[in-house]
Amino acid sequence: PCGLLNLDGYYDGLLTFLDRCVSEGFLKQSNRDLFLVDGEPGSLLDRMRDWKPLREAKWFSRDVR
């Protein structure tokens, strides 16, 4: 995951952009969910420590040319 310490809404613009990318089909929700966002450092570190990757099928194959 990627942890964003969103103090005073610093990353709100980025998060809005990523949410729009999901809604318009440019980004999978599962990829958006890799961004863990919190305003408290301790909580963010706890969430990052407890994060478990999801198993998801690849969207491409090396066999396709």
N, C-alpha and C positions, 0 to 999 in steps of 0.2 A: 504493500500500500504506500501511498504518498500522504504524509501528514501535513495538514495546513493549520497552523495556529492562527485562527481568524480573529485577531484582536481588533476591536472596534470596527468590525466589518471590512477590514482591509481587503480581503479576497472575495467580497460579495460580487464584484463585477466578473471575476473569473468564473465563479460558481454559476452565475446567471448564464454566461457564455456556454459553459459545459452542459448545462441543462437544456439550452436551446439546441446544441449539437445533438443531444439525445432525441429531442422532440422532432427534429428535422431529419433524423436517420443517418447522421454523419458519425455517430458514436454510440456504441452499445451501452445500455444501462449498466451492465456488469463492469465495463471499463470505467464508467463514471463513478461507480461505487468504490473504486480503488482509492479515491480521494477521501480520506478520513478528515473531517473538519471539526474543530472544537475551539472554544475560546479559552479553555483552561489547559495549561501545559500538562499537568498531572493526568487529567482525564484523557487527553490526546495520547499520551504515552501508554496509558492503560489499554486504550482501544487498539493501538498499534501492536502492542504485545499480544493481545487476545485475538487478533485478526487471523482468519483461516482462509486460504485461497479456495476459490470455487473451481471445480473441474468443469471445463466448458469445451465443447468441440471446436476444433480449429475452423476458421472460415475459409481456409485455402489448403491446398495440398501440393506437395512437391511434384506429384505426378501430372498435374495439370500444366499444360504449356500453351 
